Amino acid sequence: MRLLINYTIFAVVATVANIGSQDISIRLYDGLYSVFVSVLAGTAVGLIVKYILDKKYIFQFQVKNVAHDTHTFVLYTVMGIITTVVFWGFEFGFDYLFQSKEMRYTGGIIGLAIGYYIKYQLDKRFVFVTQGT
């Protein structure tokens, strides 16, 4: 139960980092493709925040060196591509349907919640595994 609570808290932290980065991005750049640029920025920030929290506090994963950490992060990112499709589908879908920033962010939050559940399952099986287990 403690793992579920911690994972949920960290998912909320990463979601706030993601949506907050999007909002900052939109405020700084409101030109052509600004929504797409903001979603990319939020995705990158959320990915890094979530990786650090998951690695240390959820999976208590110890990397051997920088190369191992880089390999783990790349694998984490690859698994994240699947969940990013879910997240972006909701965010861009809500943006298209409702054409408002608030509903776009609502879609993003829903997509992130679903994506983080899927991501945990993928990370547990494929990313944060110790050799020989």
Disulfide bonds with the S-S distance in Angstrom:
none
